[in-house]
Amino acid sequence: MFELLWSPQVETDALTAVEMATEYGDLIAIA
């Protein structure tokens, strides 16, 4: 599980798990 604080430009914007892993590779799982 990841927790990421993010303010999207458009309400429907979302990141997939793959996009998060690619863009934010230094994230670590917290749960």
N, C-alpha and C positions, 0 to 999 in steps of 0.2 A: 504494500500500500504506500502511496506517495501523497504528500501534501505539498501543494505548490500554490503560492499566492500569485495570482495573475489577473490582470485587468484587460480582457480582450477588447479589441477595437469594435467588434460587432458582437451582439449578444449571443449569436449562434456559433461563434468561433470556438473551436475545441482542438485539443491536441490528442492524437492517438498515443498509445503506450510506446509504439515504435518511434514516433516523432519526439516524444519526451526523452527517450533513451538516446536518440541521436543528437538532439539539441542540448540536452542537459546530462551528459554522460557522467558527470561527477556527483549526481544525486545518489543517495543511498536509501535503501528500504528501511522504514522505521517500524514496520509491523509485519 
